[in-house]
Amino acid sequence: MPENREEGLKNSVLYLMSAGAGLVVANNYYNQPLLSLMAKDFQVSESAVSNIPLFTQLGYAFGLLFIIPLGDKFPRKKMVMIDFIFIIASLLAMALAQSLPILIISGFFVGFSCVVPQVFVPMAAQLAKPEKRGSAIGIVMSGLLIGILGSRFISGFVGEYFGWRLMYFIAAGIMLIFWLLLKLKLPELKSDFKGTYKELMQSLWGYFKSEPPVRLAAVRGGLGFAGFSAFWTTLVFLMEENFNYGSGVAGAFGVLGIAGALAASLIGKLSDRMNKNLLITIATAIMIFAWVVFEFSGYSIVGLVIGVILVDMGLQSLHITNQNIIFSRNPDARNRINTIYMVGYFIGGALGTTTGAYAWELFQWRGVASLGLFYSILILIFHFAFKNSIPEEN
């Protein structure tokens, strides 16, 4: 609402959205440390069970494409409240699934419904004062990444000691509690688009064609997230095969990655002041170095620890800078712009999950590390080839 934009974004609302982003997105990632337990439960192969995170990420991409643009047409709070009901139902379906196909389908709907964080990010960008936009995005993204990484620690622990199904019952309960908090505290924002849903969706293609910076950001983000997803999908297999550790230790690596997430607010501030092309180059260089470290860390916990911190910091820096670039344009269509970017981002995640599983089966850990390095080098190639499509900004 106009008065909220004039006052700026209240800290209480900003941190509520940050916490909500983390708690909701966590639902998409609880499965990764639990894959070995699920494979044993249903007596299937590692590559077969990797379809669970694959379809969850595909569901997220579809949710971004078909749900998030509605934020430019309907009141945001009402949209979030309805979506939470579907999140809870999907999590309960995961907990009660009696076969791998049902689990995979349920995972798709978890991903499809858990797109609320991508409503909160443009909300923060809209409510914040222009000079604090990057900082606000960074705080919400910090919560989101902490949710991604913390989810692996929590689910790894719960899965190892109490079984994987309990994790999804707990998640459904958390969503119910947070639904109540959002109902009480989340502000409403009116939307400007007056056309039909068909016209809304058609406008996505128009923005995709007319906005080279958004297309480039989607490619960079997708490639970065591809490597990230390949790592987390296969880490639990590495822990079991090379170190004889279970899902609890694999999930604990998520806590290390939170160090990268905590840098998000600083990165957001930097993206308000620093040349964004340079910041993207530095972020990608950090990821490349992380994957080089991973190449030599198949039997080194210390190497894996260093690599996790670096790859999370690099990806977070890349992601926040990408979003600051795209949200500085077309303020009346931020949800649709975010949809284009995030669909590319999570298509990259699905690609990384699939190729990571096959890289593990064919070449073990060295293959996964080489794959992540390849994706990161591609980011630099695309960035240097097309970065002139981005106006120089401070």
Disulfide bonds with the S-S distance in Angstrom:
none
